[in-house]
Amino acid sequence: MQRSSVLIFMICLLFFCQVASGQDSPQVKSRYHVALFVPLYLDSAFDQDGNYRYGKAFPRYLNGGVEFYEGARMALDSLEEEGVQLDLQVLDTRSVSQGIAASEKAHKLDSVDLIIGEVTGAEARTLASIAARRNIPFINVNYPNDAGVRNNPNYVVLNSTLYTHCAAIYKFIQKTYPLSDVIFFRKKGAQEDRLKNYFEEIAKSTASVPLKIKYVVLENTFTPDDLRKHLDNGANTVCIAGSLDLAFGQVLTQQLAGLLDNYPSVVFGMPNWWDATNFASPEYKDIEVIYTTPFYTAPQHPLLTSVQNVYKSIYYVKPTETAVKGFETVYHFCRLLSATGPNLGSSLSDDRFKIFTDFDIQPVLDAKTMTLNYFENKKIYMIKKVNGEVTAVF
């Protein structure tokens, strides 16, 4: 199926889902209703007459939302085959008529039992507020931030916050490299200051022996000589790339790779390194790179081949990580909803219906009042890349 055909099919499905979602009275739950918010950009992809604007082309900005939708649609097919009574209402966050505010104003969320969203920060806040008012769970799939939400037991952050990633890195180094020197390489910047503060805060609260981290600020034009003077000749040094600037991390890793013969090191990156595909190129030869992610699909997982084959039979391409994420999150939480009904909020730790990822959804409490602010997935996978080979380390 071509991408343009997929989008046309999506419009038909949107109409069907919206009609179906209104068939049952809010007082009579013969089936469960789920609202899926995803950025599809249908307003910009089609003109007023419903004609696709881009011919055979498919703009890159459409990919993420469409891929997530494709995975979600495949999950819906699986749920239907299992006899799950469910209506999935797909709403385009980039559409004037299907956006969050318009959907609520048009009463499209009146009978919804669960909200799932691939959202921005502002959208996360808005949907969390709606979930709180309606007392229904909202699963924020992708935005790795609490979005300023407080005192909301209906808000679930599935893509773990940056602090949680930093805590996972800290604990992993404590366990795996307890005797190694640890150097936190960073550049100047407010974002880098925040990361440094996170590690210092984690050090104060650790129950184990705190790491002795040396914090080093590098200039924009740093060289291998600037790194060498902080490394131990002959001993393995743990290097943390303390920045979300991927370009900074790649230059740092490349230069450390060039020093491996005399200054062996391992590099810990940030969660956005999952998109750093060029760590397999020759200039990174033999350097061990470890980064974090809350979503992981093991290549040898017995279900992966089946999911890939079904996806390819529909869309003629291999599913991306975004598509797999759409499939497993929609399947997991919708299946959980069908099993627990109104008790979904108290059953978030139930793993009966997991697909690939081991979610560990835990309450996040206010430090002063100890009241519940929201729920967050605390499961972090450590992913190692060496010469293009990718493995999970625990």
C-alpha positions as CSV (number, residue, x, y, z in Angstrom):
1,M,0.0,0.0,0.0
2,Q,1.4,3.4,-1.0
3,R,1.7,6.1,1.7
4,S,-0.9,8.3,0.0
5,S,-3.3,5.3,-0.1
6,V,-2.6,4.8,3.6
7,L,-3.6,8.3,4.4
8,I,-6.9,8.0,2.4
9,F,-7.6,4.8,4.3
10,M,-6.9,6.7,7.5
11,I,-9.6,9.3,6.8
12,C,-12.1,6.6,6.3
13,L,-11.1,5.0,9.5
14,L,-11.3,8.3,11.4
15,F,-14.9,8.7,10.3
16,F,-15.8,5.1,11.1
17,C,-14.2,5.3,14.6
18,Q,-15.9,8.6,15.4
19,V,-19.3,7.2,14.4
20,A,-18.8,3.9,16.2
21,S,-17.6,5.6,19.4
22,G,-20.9,7.4,19.8
23,Q,-23.1,4.3,19.6
24,D,-23.1,3.3,23.2
25,S,-24.6,5.4,26.0
26,P,-22.1,6.6,28.6
27,Q,-24.1,4.8,31.3
28,V,-24.0,1.4,29.5
29,K,-20.6,0.0,28.9
30,S,-21.1,-2.7,26.4
31,R,-17.6,-1.9,25.1
32,Y,-14.7,0.3,26.0
33,H,-13.8,3.6,24.2
34,V,-10.3,4.8,23.7
35,A,-9.1,8.1,22.2
36,L,-5.8,8.0,20.4
37,F,-4.2,11.4,19.7
38,V,-1.5,11.4,17.1
39,P,0.0,14.0,14.7
40,L,-1.2,13.0,11.3
41,Y,-1.2,16.4,9.6
42,L,-4.3,15.5,7.5
43,D,-5.3,19.1,7.0
44,S,-2.0,19.9,5.3
45,A,-1.8,16.6,3.4
46,F,-5.2,16.9,1.7
47,D,-6.9,19.8,0.1
48,Q,-10.6,20.8,0.7
49,D,-11.7,18.3,-2.0
50,G,-9.9,15.4,-0.3
51,N,-7.1,15.3,-2.9
52,Y,-3.6,14.4,-1.7
53,R,-1.4,17.4,-2.1
54,Y,2.1,15.8,-2.7
55,G,1.5,13.3,-5.6
56,K,3.8,10.4,-5.1
57,A,6.0,12.2,-2.6
58,F,5.7,11.7,1.2
59,P,7.1,14.5,3.3
60,R,9.3,13.4,6.1
61,Y,7.4,15.4,8.7
62,L,4.4,13.0,8.2
63,N,6.4,9.9,9.0
64,G,6.3,9.8,12.8
65,G,2.6,10.1,13.3
66,V,1.7,7.9,10.3
67,E,4.1,5.1,11.5
68,F,2.7,5.3,15.0
69,Y,-0.8,5.1,13.6
70,E,0.1,2.1,11.4
71,G,1.3,0.2,14.5
72,A,-1.7,1.2,16.5
73,R,-4.0,0.1,13.6
74,M,-2.3,-3.3,13.6
75,A,-2.8,-3.6,17.4
76,L,-6.5,-2.9,16.9
77,D,-6.7,-5.7,14.4
78,S,-5.1,-8.0,16.9
79,L,-7.5,-7.0,19.6
80,E,-10.5,-7.5,17.4
81,E,-9.3,-11.0,16.6
82,E,-9.1,-11.7,20.3
83,G,-12.6,-10.6,20.8
84,V,-11.9,-7.5,22.7
85,Q,-14.9,-5.1,22.7
86,L,-13.2,-1.8,21.9
87,D,-13.8,1.4,19.9
88,L,-10.6,3.2,19.0
89,Q,-11.2,6.9,18.1
90,V,-8.2,8.3,16.2
91,L,-7.8,12.1,16.5
92,D,-5.3,14.2,14.6
93,T,-3.6,16.7,16.9
94,R,-2.5,18.8,13.9
95,S,-6.1,19.1,12.5
96,V,-8.3,22.1,13.2
97,S,-11.4,20.0,13.5
98,Q,-9.8,16.9,15.2
99,G,-7.4,18.6,17.6
100,I,-7.6,18.4,21.4
101,A,-9.7,21.5,22.0
102,A,-12.0,20.9,19.1
103,S,-12.5,17.3,20.1
104,E,-13.5,18.1,23.6
105,K,-15.8,21.0,22.5
106,A,-17.5,18.6,20.1
107,H,-18.1,16.1,22.9
108,K,-16.0,13.5,21.2
109,L,-14.3,12.6,24.6
110,D,-17.5,12.3,26.6
111,S,-17.6,8.5,26.6
112,V,-13.9,7.9,26.5
113,D,-12.4,5.4,29.1
114,L,-8.7,5.8,28.2
115,I,-6.6,8.4,26.3
116,I,-3.3,7.4,24.6
117,G,-1.2,10.2,22.9
118,E,1.9,10.8,21.0
119,V,2.1,14.5,22.0
120,T,4.1,17.7,22.6
121,G,4.6,19.2,26.1
122,A,1.6,21.6,25.7
123,E,-0.6,18.8,24.5
124,A,0.5,16.5,27.4
125,R,-0.6,19.2,29.8
126,T,-3.9,19.7,28.2
127,L,-4.7,16.0,27.9
128,A,-3.6,15.5,31.5
129,S,-6.0,18.2,32.6
130,I,-8.8,16.5,30.6
131,A,-7.9,13.1,32.1
132,A,-8.0,14.6,35.6
133,R,-11.5,16.2,35.1
134,R,-12.9,13.1,33.6
135,N,-11.1,10.7,36.0
136,I,-9.7,8.5,33.2
137,P,-6.1,7.5,32.5
138,F,-4.0,9.3,30.0
139,I,-0.9,7.5,28.6
140,N,1.7,9.9,27.4
141,V,3.7,7.6,25.1
142,N,6.5,9.8,23.8
143,Y,7.0,13.1,25.6
144,P,9.8,12.4,28.2
145,N,8.7,15.0,30.7
146,D,6.1,15.6,33.5
147,A,5.0,18.6,31.5
148,G,4.5,20.5,34.8
149,V,1.7,18.2,35.9
150,R,1.1,17.8,39.6
151,N,-1.4,16.0,41.8
152,N,-2.8,14.0,38.9
153,P,-3.1,10.2,39.4
154,N,-4.5,9.8,35.9
155,Y,-1.3,11.0,34.2
156,V,1.2,8.3,33.0
157,V,4.6,9.2,31.6
158,L,5.7,6.2,29.6
159,N,8.8,7.7,28.0
160,S,10.8,8.1,31.1
161,T,12.0,11.5,32.3
162,L,15.6,12.6,31.8
163,Y,16.2,12.4,35.6
164,T,15.2,8.8,35.6
165,H,17.6,8.1,32.7
166,C,20.4,9.8,34.7
167,A,19.6,7.8,37.8
168,A,19.8,4.6,35.7
169,I,23.2,5.5,34.3
170,Y,24.5,6.4,37.8
171,K,23.3,3.1,39.3
172,F,24.7,1.1,36.3
173,I,28.1,2.6,36.7
174,Q,28.1,2.0,40.4
175,K,27.4,-1.7,39.8
176,T,29.5,-2.3,36.7
177,Y,32.5,0.0,37.0
178,P,32.8,0.6,40.8
179,L,36.6,1.1,40.7
180,S,36.9,3.1,37.4
181,D,37.5,6.8,37.1
182,V,34.4,8.6,36.0
183,I,34.7,11.8,33.9
184,F,31.6,13.8,33.1
185,F,32.5,15.7,29.8
186,R,30.1,18.5,29.0
187,K,30.0,21.9,27.1
188,K,28.7,25.2,28.4
189,G,24.9,25.6,28.5
190,A,21.8,25.6,30.7
191,Q,20.8,22.1,29.6
192,E,24.3,20.8,30.5
193,D,24.0,22.6,33.9
194,R,20.8,20.7,34.5
195,L,22.3,17.3,33.7
196,K,25.2,18.0,36.1
197,N,22.7,19.0,38.8
198,Y,20.9,15.7,38.3
199,F,24.0,13.7,38.8
200,E,25.0,15.6,41.9
201,E,21.5,15.2,43.3
202,I,21.5,11.5,42.6
203,A,24.9,11.2,44.4
204,K,23.5,12.8,47.5
205,S,20.6,10.3,47.7
206,T,22.3,7.1,46.7
207,A,22.2,4.3,49.2
208,S,25.6,2.9,47.9
209,V,29.0,4.5,47.9
210,P,28.8,7.7,45.7
211,L,30.7,7.8,42.5
212,K,33.7,10.1,42.4
213,I,32.8,12.0,39.3
214,K,35.1,14.6,37.8
215,Y,33.2,17.3,35.9
216,V,35.0,18.7,32.8
217,V,33.8,21.6,30.7
218,L,35.0,21.4,27.1
219,E,35.3,24.3,24.7
220,N,33.5,24.0,21.3
221,T,36.8,23.3,19.6
222,F,38.1,20.7,22.0
223,T,40.8,18.3,20.7
224,P,42.0,14.8,21.7
225,D,44.7,16.5,23.8
226,D,42.0,18.2,25.8
227,L,40.6,14.8,26.6
228,R,43.8,12.9,27.1
229,K,44.9,14.8,30.1
230,H,41.8,13.6,32.0
231,L,42.1,9.9,31.1
232,D,44.1,7.2,32.8
233,N,46.9,5.7,30.7
234,G,46.2,1.9,30.6
235,A,43.1,1.9,32.8
236,N,39.5,1.9,31.7
237,T,37.9,5.3,32.1
238,V,34.1,5.8,32.3
239,C,33.2,8.8,30.2
240,I,29.7,10.4,30.5
241,A,28.6,12.7,27.6
242,G,26.8,15.2,29.7
243,S,24.8,16.9,26.9
244,L,21.7,16.2,24.8
245,D,23.6,17.8,21.8
246,L,24.1,14.7,19.7
247,A,26.8,16.4,17.6
248,F,28.8,17.1,20.8
249,G,28.5,13.4,21.8
250,Q,29.5,12.1,18.4
251,V,32.7,14.3,18.3
252,L,33.5,13.3,21.9
253,T,33.1,9.6,21.1
254,Q,35.1,9.8,17.9
255,Q,38.0,11.5,19.6
256,L,37.9,9.0,22.5
257,A,37.9,6.1,19.9
258,G,41.1,7.5,18.5
259,L,42.8,7.3,21.9
260,L,41.7,3.7,22.7
261,D,45.1,2.1,22.2
262,N,46.6,3.9,25.2
263,Y,43.6,5.3,26.9
264,P,40.8,2.7,27.0
265,S,37.3,4.1,27.8
266,V,33.6,3.4,27.6
267,V,31.2,6.2,26.7
268,F,27.7,6.7,28.3
269,G,25.4,8.8,26.1
270,M,22.0,10.3,26.7
271,P,18.6,8.7,25.6
272,N,18.5,10.6,22.3
273,W,21.5,8.6,21.1
274,W,19.1,5.9,19.9
275,D,19.1,7.9,16.7
276,A,22.9,8.1,16.4
277,T,23.2,5.6,13.5
278,N,26.8,6.4,12.5
279,F,28.5,4.8,15.6
280,A,29.1,1.9,13.2
281,S,31.4,3.9,10.9
282,P,35.2,3.3,11.0
283,E,36.1,6.4,13.1
284,Y,34.2,4.8,16.0
285,K,36.1,1.5,15.7
286,D,36.0,-0.6,18.9
287,I,34.7,2.2,21.2
288,E,32.0,0.9,23.5
289,V,29.0,3.2,23.6
290,I,26.1,2.7,26.1
291,Y,22.9,4.7,26.0
292,T,19.5,4.4,27.7
293,T,16.0,3.8,26.5
294,P,12.6,2.9,28.1
295,F,11.6,1.0,24.9
296,Y,13.5,-2.0,23.7
297,T,12.7,-4.8,21.2
298,A,15.1,-7.7,21.5
299,P,16.0,-8.8,17.9
300,Q,15.6,-12.5,19.0
301,H,12.1,-11.9,20.6
302,P,9.8,-14.7,19.4
303,L,7.0,-12.3,18.5
304,L,9.1,-9.8,16.5
305,T,9.2,-11.8,13.3
306,S,5.5,-12.3,13.3
307,V,4.9,-8.6,13.9
308,Q,7.3,-7.7,11.1
309,N,5.7,-10.1,8.7
310,V,2.2,-8.9,9.3
311,Y,3.3,-5.3,9.0
312,K,5.1,-5.9,5.8
313,S,2.1,-7.7,4.3
314,I,0.0,-4.6,4.9
315,Y,2.5,-1.7,4.2
316,Y,5.3,-3.5,2.2
317,V,8.0,-2.1,4.4
318,K,9.7,-3.2,7.6
319,P,8.2,-1.6,10.7
320,T,10.2,1.3,12.3
321,E,10.7,1.6,16.0
322,T,7.9,4.2,16.1
323,A,5.5,1.7,14.4
324,V,6.5,-1.0,16.9
325,K,6.0,1.4,19.8
326,G,2.5,2.3,18.4
327,F,1.6,-1.4,18.2
328,E,2.8,-2.5,21.7
329,T,1.5,0.5,23.6
330,V,-2.0,0.5,22.1
331,Y,-2.2,-3.3,22.4
332,H,-0.9,-3.4,26.0
333,F,-3.0,-0.7,27.5
334,C,-6.2,-1.4,25.5
335,R,-6.0,-5.1,26.4
336,L,-5.4,-4.1,30.0
337,L,-8.4,-1.8,29.9
338,S,-10.6,-4.6,28.6
339,A,-9.4,-6.9,31.5
340,T,-9.7,-4.4,34.3
341,G,-12.3,-1.8,33.2
342,P,-12.7,1.0,35.7
343,N,-9.8,-0.4,37.7
344,L,-7.2,0.3,35.0
345,G,-5.6,3.2,37.0
346,S,-4.8,0.8,39.9
347,S,-3.6,-2.0,37.5
348,L,-0.9,-0.1,35.6
349,S,1.8,-2.5,37.0
350,D,0.0,-5.5,35.5
351,D,2.3,-7.1,32.9
352,R,0.0,-9.8,31.6
353,F,-0.3,-8.2,28.2
354,K,3.2,-6.9,27.6
355,I,4.6,-7.4,24.1
356,F,8.3,-6.4,24.0
357,T,8.9,-3.8,26.7
358,D,8.9,-4.5,30.5
359,F,7.2,-1.3,31.7
360,D,7.7,-0.5,35.4
361,I,5.1,2.1,36.1
362,Q,5.6,3.6,39.5
363,P,4.0,6.5,41.4
364,V,6.0,9.8,41.5
365,L,5.4,11.6,44.8
366,D,5.8,15.2,45.7
367,A,9.0,15.5,47.8
368,K,7.5,17.9,50.4
369,T,3.9,16.7,50.7
370,M,4.4,13.1,49.6
371,T,1.2,13.3,47.6
372,L,1.0,11.5,44.2
373,N,1.9,13.8,41.3
374,Y,1.7,11.3,38.4
375,F,2.9,7.8,37.3
376,E,6.1,7.2,35.4
377,N,7.7,4.2,33.7
378,K,10.9,3.6,35.6
379,K,12.2,0.7,33.5
380,I,15.4,1.8,31.7
381,Y,17.3,-0.4,29.3
382,M,21.0,0.0,28.8
383,I,21.9,-0.5,25.2
384,K,25.5,-1.1,24.1
385,K,26.8,-0.4,20.6
386,V,30.2,-1.6,19.5
387,N,31.2,-1.7,15.8
388,G,27.6,-1.6,14.7
389,E,26.5,-4.5,17.0
390,V,23.7,-3.6,19.3
391,T,22.9,-5.5,22.5
392,A,21.0,-4.8,25.8
393,V,23.0,-5.0,29.0
394,F,21.4,-5.2,32.4
